Amino acid sequence: MTVDSAACNSEDVQLYSDFAPRRTRQLLFDLLSLAFVVGWVWLGSAIYALIDDLAQFGAQMEKAGAGFRETMTEVGDNLGGVPLIGSSIRTPFTRASDAGGALETAGASQQELTHQLALTVGIGVALLPILMIAAVWLATRGRFIQRAGRAKAMVRAGVGIDLLALRALSHQKIGTIAKIDPDAAGAWRRGDEAVVRRLARLELEAAGIRLPS
């Protein structure tokens, strides 16, 4: 089993560091990200509600048009029954009823357009910031998960602390390595167990993994 294949195992997936200070920062970052997401969702919902309230004008228009249409239709029907002149009297009321129907239709259309606009703007206001927050979170946590998983896979694969120490010499800052031993590379070549173990621990700590005892 190679280290790369081992890194794909679900047991190697680690979301948080084994060390309290870094784990606390990660949890705070998660909470802050969640708070921003909730905030943008609330703002999008508020804007949706604000715009959607404009649909009340269309509802009133639809109601007024429906009432006018029904009234004109009723009057036209009543006058239409008058002998001899009923048909001619009814025509203007029929046209007025049609105008009321057009007003009713316009009111319904205004409501539909307002609902669509409110939904589009509300989602647009919330979605873009949320996607940006998600991208930052995934990039940050993704790098940690990948690095921690790789380190755990190396430990599980039994690569030994020598290789971990060598990786520390290759990847860690010179100043950090010098604090362990001014000649850390020479100590590693000599097989200085104490220095090698501290270097291995340094590499794993950088990945958020605690060196097994």
VOGU-3710 file (C-alpha; in Angstrom, 3 decimals, decimal comma):
1> mtvdsaacns> 0,000/0,000/0,000  1,417/3,365/-1,022  1,148/6,556/0,967  -1,012/8,193/-1,720  -3,509/5,350/-1,716  -3,566/5,294/2,062  -4,365/9,012/2,082  -7,617/8,204/0,305  -8,914/6,091/3,198  -11,794/7,636/5,108
11> edvqlysdfa> -10,040/6,989/8,428  -7,293/9,400/7,349  -9,729/12,296/6,857  -9,257/14,796/9,666  -11,188/18,057/9,841  -9,498/19,569/12,891  -6,018/19,718/14,330  -4,989/17,473/17,217  -3,599/20,557/18,966  -5,935/22,770/20,986
21> prrtrqllfd> -4,726/26,242/19,880  -4,983/25,501/16,185  -8,197/23,521/16,660  -9,704/26,499/18,480  -8,783/28,803/15,597  -10,323/26,361/13,139  -13,549/26,164/15,159  -13,720/29,956/15,406  -13,191/30,196/11,651  -16,024/27,711/11,103
31> llslafvvgw> -18,350/29,638/13,422  -17,438/32,936/11,774  -18,051/31,473/8,318  -21,393/30,067/9,456  -22,344/33,432/10,976  -21,559/35,199/7,693  -23,626/32,640/5,761  -26,587/33,084/8,126  -26,206/36,864/7,881  -26,272/36,877/4,095
41> vwlgsaiyal> -29,226/34,478/4,049  -31,079/36,839/6,398  -30,215/39,847/4,222  -31,356/38,047/1,072  -34,610/37,062/2,794  -35,171/40,628/4,001  -34,647/42,054/0,515  -36,964/39,386/-0,925  -39,692/40,336/1,564  -39,186/44,050/0,888
51> iddlaqfgaq> -39,586/43,686/-2,868  -42,319/41,088/-2,572  -44,428/43,557/-0,577  -44,794/45,563/-3,788  -47,011/42,755/-5,062  -49,754/44,098/-2,815  -50,322/46,844/-5,367  -50,951/44,194/-8,021  -53,269/42,320/-5,664  -55,309/45,466/-5,107
61> mekagagfre> -55,379/46,102/-8,850  -56,530/42,533/-9,503  -59,227/42,798/-6,840  -60,456/46,152/-8,145  -60,498/44,875/-11,736  -62,383/41,739/-10,740  -64,952/43,750/-8,769  -65,442/46,235/-11,615  -65,776/43,426/-14,161  -68,347/41,578/-12,073
71> tmtevgdnlg> -70,347/44,761/-11,447  -70,399/45,762/-15,108  -71,319/42,254/-16,154  -74,173/42,147/-13,658  -75,472/45,571/-14,716  -75,189/44,626/-18,389  -77,066/41,387/-17,792  -79,836/43,198/-15,929  -80,219/45,927/-18,557  -79,915/43,422/-21,347
81> gvpligssir> -83,278/42,061/-20,386  -85,051/45,361/-21,177  -87,277/44,826/-24,245  -86,297/46,504/-27,518  -83,341/48,563/-26,171  -81,672/45,905/-24,001  -79,082/44,761/-26,513  -77,875/48,245/-27,348  -77,692/49,323/-23,712  -75,748/46,218/-22,774
91> tpftrasdag> -72,845/46,842/-25,187  -71,095/49,660/-23,229  -71,279/47,636/-20,032  -69,815/44,627/-21,801  -66,878/46,756/-22,936  -66,476/48,151/-19,425  -66,502/44,583/-18,102  -63,745/43,673/-20,573  -61,714/46,666/-19,335  -62,152/45,436/-15,772
101> galetagasq> -60,971/41,998/-16,859  -57,892/43,553/-18,452  -57,163/45,422/-15,205  -57,583/42,172/-13,289  -55,143/40,384/-15,611  -52,633/43,222/-15,348  -52,788/43,021/-11,561  -52,139/39,279/-11,613  -49,200/39,776/-14,009  -47,733/42,499/-11,789
111> qelthqlalt> -47,851/40,150/-8,802  -46,132/37,358/-10,709  -43,387/39,648/-12,016  -42,850/41,109/-8,539  -42,548/37,648/-6,987  -40,014/36,633/-9,642  -38,017/39,831/-9,188  -38,014/39,465/-5,396  -36,839/35,859/-5,653  -34,108/36,674/-8,184
121> vgigvallpi> -32,733/39,661/-6,286  -33,002/37,942/-2,898  -31,121/34,863/-4,087  -28,595/36,969/-5,991  -27,784/39,123/-2,964  -27,216/36,082/-0,734  -25,755/33,547/-3,162  -22,598/35,312/-4,382  -21,205/36,136/-0,918  -22,099/32,649/0,320
131> lmiaavwlat> -20,263/31,075/-2,614  -17,210/33,231/-1,870  -17,293/32,247/1,802  -17,653/28,586/0,842  -14,737/28,856/-1,600  -12,458/30,376/1,061  -13,541/27,797/3,639  -13,077/24,860/1,264  -9,673/26,103/0,106  -8,440/26,626/3,658
141> rgrfiqragr> -9,880/23,462/5,158  -9,169/21,453/2,029  -5,440/22,147/2,270  -5,464/21,131/5,930  -7,425/17,932/5,268  -5,107/16,981/2,429  -1,955/17,619/4,429  -3,263/15,965/7,597  -4,525/12,977/5,640  -1,167/12,568/3,933
151> akamvragvg> 0,657/12,743/7,264  -1,694/10,233/8,892  -1,307/7,931/5,913  2,470/8,088/6,274  2,199/7,147/9,947  -0,243/4,336/9,186  1,957/3,086/6,353  4,846/2,768/8,806  7,250/5,023/6,944  9,055/5,775/10,213
161> idllalrals> 10,096/9,001/11,854  13,266/9,219/9,708  11,249/10,091/6,598  9,048/12,481/8,545  12,160/14,186/9,874  13,559/14,426/6,352  10,306/16,009/5,170  10,605/18,526/7,984  14,104/19,429/6,825  12,724/19,926/3,314
171> hqkigtiaki> 9,499/21,781/4,102  9,834/23,623/7,402  11,334/27,070/7,885  15,065/27,184/8,535  14,571/29,311/11,644  12,136/26,778/13,109  14,484/23,895/12,357  17,427/25,776/13,865  15,576/26,032/17,165  15,633/22,249/17,351
181> dpdaagawrr> 19,323/21,946/16,470  21,678/24,364/14,698  22,951/21,408/12,677  19,670/19,530/12,311  20,651/18,042/8,949  23,894/16,697/10,385  22,017/15,309/13,386  19,588/13,582/11,049  22,468/12,048/9,068  24,096/10,873/12,307
191> gdeavvrrla> 20,799/9,330/13,359  20,446/11,470/16,490  17,227/9,945/17,796  16,182/12,950/19,902  16,641/15,435/17,036  15,058/13,102/14,488  12,013/12,631/16,686  11,652/16,377/17,275  11,896/17,001/13,535  9,263/14,338/12,865
201> rleleaagir> 7,040/15,867/15,525  7,540/19,285/13,906  6,380/17,950/10,528  3,328/16,270/11,999  2,424/19,293/14,128  2,513/21,458/11,013  -0,025/19,026/9,530  -2,106/19,061/12,731  -1,216/15,492/13,676  0,155/14,399/17,051
211> lps> 3,155/12,095/16,875  2,203/8,696/18,303  4,012/7,788/21,515
//
